[in-house]
Amino acid sequence: TGAQQSATVANPASGASPDLLPHFQLEPEDVYIVKNKAVNLACRATPATQIYFKCNGEWVHQADHVTQHSTDRGTGLPVMEVRIEVTRQQVEKIFGLEEYWCQCVAWSSSGTTKSQKAFVRIAYLRKNFEQEPMAREVSIEQGIVLPCRPPEGIPPAEVEWLRNEELVDPALDANVYVTPEHSLVLRQARLADTANYTCVAKNIVARRRSASAAITVYVNGGWSTWTQWSGCSTSCGRGWQKRSRTCTNPTPLNGGAFCEGQNVQKTACTTLCPVDGAWSEWSKWSVCGAECTHWRSRECSEPAPRNGGRDCHGPELDTRNCTSELCSRAASGAEDVALYVGLVAVAVCLVLLLLVGVLVYCRKKGGLDADVADSSILTAGFQPVSIKPSKADNPSLLTIQPDLSTTTMTYQGSLCPRQDGPAKLQLPNGHLLNPLGAGRHTLHHSSPAAEGADFVARLSTQSYFRSLPRGNTNMAYGTFNFLGGRLMIPNTGISLLIPPDAIPRGKIYEVYLTLHKQEEVRLPLAGCQTLLSPIVSCGPPGVLLTRPAILAMGHCVEASAENWSIRLKKQSCEGTWEDVLQLGTEPCTELYYCQLEAQACYIFTEQLGRFALVGESLSMAASKRLKLVLFAPAACPSLEYNIRVYCLSDTQDVLKEVIQLEKQLGGQLIGAPRVLHFKDSYHNLRLSIHDMPSSLWKSKLLASYQEIPFYHIWSGLQPFLHCTFTLERLSPSTCELACKIWVWQVEGDGQSFTINFNIAKDTRFSDWLVPDSEVGAPALVGPSAFKIPFLIRQKIISSLDPPGTRGADWRMLAQKLNLDSHLSFFALKPSPTAMILNLWEARHFPNGNLSQLAAAVAEVGKQDGALFAVSEAEC
């Protein structure tokens, strides 16, 4: 060793030729240690008398060298080749301090020469990707970027992409390329690009695969061109012609949006009717001419033939003899015959009319009463039933027995429900509220004679009702007459108010109210449109009421005129959705109107059907309300514990459905729900968990956060999305959980939930989420459905409908109740006051304050001093 060390500092001999210095024919090269396999380093030099390896500045022991001597055939100089073996343990001794390197030192008689350094590294490849591709849904021809950051490794991993387990070769597909950062880029998405994509990283140690990312390329539907207008439906007079288009340009694919708008258009047309000609009256006979004849004429002008009508048939000129007495007598005889024929014809007509009258009378005596509707009316969706009883001698009058009985009840004086305390409506009996007159007031009340199951069974026999849900939680139904009533689906905020006189007197309708789940009804949305309310049906469809019913339901929009365009949609008989009203504009029809409030909307409709509220954002500042709710199991028998975070549309019906689902799963509510304003900014919703004690719990989530795609939330078609955080407690004795969950929209504000509770405690499900005010009968009929007593309501209407002095009429009442923004709609109705009171009933049932309403009505009377003085004197 001393000789070797002295050789390292030896200089070439004085005057020695530099050509005799050793030069290397083979130098050691960089090498990687794979797993535990040792590696060999080699070098070869000529002329060389000695060669040794030096690793990390220290000489390798002579015994570890393998030396081989030979002679160069060309020069005859000695050649020496040396090899050493390097193990993983040798490299790991200095791992972290500096890289492990080795080089050769060769000696000759003229001096020494050093080879290049060869670095020895331990090869590895981590398991987890630093970034994996995520599943996406993209429109056709849209660009796609799938990021991939491979795991850390030595040597650095090479990346390749698989499409449905087949290698993606950018050289064979010009639409695909891979960036230097290993991201896969599809310049324009094609239908063929719908597949599962996997990022594969590999080096000399291992081959790693990322999680597969499902890419779905969808196609939004587009309308074809309109067909030509069809011919007029009638050959004579007013008719219709139509044209159609199909959603095939292109056809929606892979979940793409269906076309928005109508597929059929109709327009009125008029075809000129052919008019046959008819004769005018004969003219007077002319003076007897020189040829002993006289004549008369007529014209084909009453009417004249036109539009292809037929000409008159018969002569237009009539002549006869006017000279001899014999001719005159013959003519007189002919006139007498015509007179007799006419009298006989009149007598025959009278006899026929008498027979027809007798037959009609007999049929009325033995047939149906005029007020009894045939059972075939059920096929139209409703069943009016006669108040008169059927005759005992004719049991087949009604092919379907009526399901209710109608009774007449007589009341003396005013009709007031029993109420206590401030809820009693007290009004001054002055000139403002003119009495309806003393005496008896007769009211007809209808009471169902069949249970709800019988009603659903009868509905199931009709073709229209077979698709209705049979669950009691999403449907309400009842039987109503002219007194009106109310249907409610408990704990959903959905109700239908049928005001008095909306149903004609003598008619009785069976009415239903249904809340639909999103998967039951397909509501096509286009562009930035989003569903803002539940989809609700009230029916039977096509029923026209004499006064508007009021459908109340919740919504989740933060409405502002500059950010939203909100439309009320109704499904037609053909199944297409049509815009029937645009909120914020003057109503173009008297059939529909909608009042939008902070949490609910009230739809006035004279035609029952299926409704939904749809909005289209006009700016990125438009936002929807999400309700964030946390649930977790009430008991934890295993080490794993799941926390479910629901992102709901902020309406009561969705919350009710989640509560029912969690009751089945055995979940308990964690904390109070929070409201998050979700903006139309195209950013996803992110959820993460923090501040969890690492000594007691650990999260099994690999990523730092979870994400819900923007479109899944914004469309509103998936009402309650959720993410699950799976936690694992390190000890079975751990019962306390304390952590914080953050929910935020990317580049937006968020909400945090601080969790601190005992999972071992038997916590009952939180019943406070169910409003007590809505627990009750789903159907109320007659006066019990209204807060305002019937007769006092009539007094208010008769007093405030006529224009009053100083504006003391229905307009001032609307102003007192903060409804003056709807005056133009109220003015279109025969009784504006009735519309105001109906809306008050819809908004305040069952907890409305009648004292406040009475005070508002009394304030209207105070505007006229003389009138107010009379009222005070009479009180």
Buried (B, 14 or more C-beta within 10 A) or exposed (E): EEEBEEBEEEEBEEEBEEEBBBBBEEBBEBBBBBEEEEBEBBBBBBBBBBBBBBBBEEBBEEEEBEEEEEEEEEEEBBBBBBBBEBBBEBBEEEEEEEEBBBBBBBBBEBBBBBBEBBBBBBBBBBEEBEBBBBBBBBEBEBEBEBBBBBBBBBBEBEBBBBBEEEEBEEEEBEEBBBEEEBBBBBBEBEEEBBBBBBBBBBBEBBEBEBEBBEBBBBBBBBBBEEEEEEEBEBEEEEBEBEBEBBBEEEBBBBEBBBBBBBBEBBEEBEBEEEBBBBBBEEEEEEEBEEEEBBBBBBEBEEEBBEEEBEEBEEEEEBBBBBEEEEBEEEEEEEEEEEEEEEEEEEEEEEEEEEEEEEEEEEEEEEEBEEEBBEBEEBEEBBBBBBBEEBEEEEEEBBEBEBBBEBEEEEEEEEBBBEEEEEBBBEBBEBBBBEEEEEEEBEBBBBEBEBEBEEBBEBBEEBEBBEEBBEEEBBBBBBBBBBBBBBBBBBBBBBBBBBBBBBBEEBBBBBBBBBBBBBEEBEBBBBEBBBBBBBBBBBBBBEBEBBBBBBBBBBBBBBBEEEBBBBBBBBBBEEEBBEEBBBBEEEBEEEBBBBBBEEEBBBBBBBBBBBBBBBBBBBEEBBBBBBBBBBBBBBEBEEEEBBBBBBBBBBBBBBBBBBBEBBEEEEBBBBBEBBEBBBBBBEBBBBBBBEEBEEEBBEBEBEEEEBBBBBEBBBBBBBBBBBBEBEBEBEEEEBBEBEBBBBBBBEEBEBBEBEBEBEBEEEBEBBEEBBEEEBEEBBBBBBBEBBBBBBBBBBBBBBBBBEEBEEEBBBBBBBBBBEBEEBBEBBEEBEBBBBBBBBBBBBBBBBEBEBBBBBEBBBBBBEBBEEBBEBBEEEE
